[in-house]
């Protein structure tokens, strides 16, 4: 059974030693909790894939605690340096050509590597105690809802993860924005996150190519984590709606963006007043909580796909069995 440890200096030293010895540890970031291992140790990386039951074609994000580590992991560029200066530490992952030190097990055999420097203070305290970068996908069974609390990890992976570092509820609540900088034409936005596209384009002084890549199940290696069509998904059937809520059936729930719209039992909300930052912060926690209530179906109201609303629509769409066509969500 997993042990949840508080981030005391003694516990941080202990977990750093476990990671150095090839163990795996669930760790907090400002986006979601990750299942971390020594990114330079192929055997440790294999443990992460096994614990999550994650397909080997799906690469991992390498997390660093200090900027000085980046050049050992990846080949930087003018564009990457601009983005890093503006958004690191923070919820931005960049895909760059990898250095030979990174095992192919981390990158699904591709010549590129996804790298991020989280801003979460507990993660950074742990990373400073490690002489190696940390490979860390989300700390949940593959395809299930991402965890934003230590207890989410314990509930879904307590039988396969021994150590969980408690950093409180994740501030952001959605996975990082992912940008590939390996295309010679223009940077490619592969996954929406909390950073608005216009801010990224302003820093780069160029337009992004925005690709809604949602891969089906195959044996082909993916360019990046987070590209599968069905992902971040509960066991309960999810349906999406815009505007007027549907009439719920027996044992069905409705989740509104705004608490003011809740009027009866079986209705829930993602924020007090429809604020999308709060919606993003609460989305996965609400999914986790309602999934355990064994509703027959849950209806989620989707926001306008503007700013962080794009990332929220993306995650809701991947979680849903039936809903508004994804083509209606403007990726640009």
HELIX and SHEET records of a PDB file:
HELIX    1   1 UNK A    9  UNK A   20  1                                  12    
HELIX    2   2 UNK A   42  UNK A   52  1                                  11    
HELIX    3   3 UNK A   67  UNK A   69  5                                   3    
HELIX    4   4 UNK A   70  UNK A   73  1                                   4    
HELIX    5   5 UNK A   78  UNK A   87  1                                  10    
HELIX    6   6 UNK A  104  UNK A  107  1                                   4    
HELIX    7   7 UNK A  121  UNK A  128  1                                   8    
HELIX    8   8 UNK A  150  UNK A  157  1                                   8    
HELIX    9   9 UNK A  197  UNK A  204  1                                   8    
HELIX   10  10 UNK A  259  UNK A  261  5                                   3    
HELIX   11  11 UNK A  276  UNK A  291  1                                  16    
HELIX   12  12 UNK A  308  UNK A  319  1                                  12    
HELIX   13  13 UNK A  326  UNK A  328  5                                   3    
SHEET    1   A 2 UNK A   3  UNK A   6  0                                        
SHEET    2   A 2 UNK A 163  UNK A 166  1                                        
SHEET    1   B 9 UNK A  25  UNK A  27  0                                        
SHEET    2   B 9 UNK A  34  UNK A  38 -1                                        
SHEET    3   B 9 UNK A 134  UNK A 138 -1                                        
SHEET    4   B 9 UNK A  61  UNK A  63 -1                                        
SHEET    5   B 9 UNK A 112  UNK A 116  1                                        
SHEET    6   B 9 UNK A  92  UNK A  97 -1                                        
SHEET    7   B 9 UNK A 177  UNK A 180  1                                        
SHEET    8   B 9 UNK A 188  UNK A 191 -1                                        
SHEET    9   B 9 UNK A 209  UNK A 210  1                                        
SHEET    1   C 4 UNK A 237  UNK A 241  0                                        
SHEET    2   C 4 UNK A 297  UNK A 301  1                                        
SHEET    3   C 4 UNK A 252  UNK A 256  1                                        
SHEET    4   C 4 UNK A 267  UNK A 269  1                                        
END                                                                             
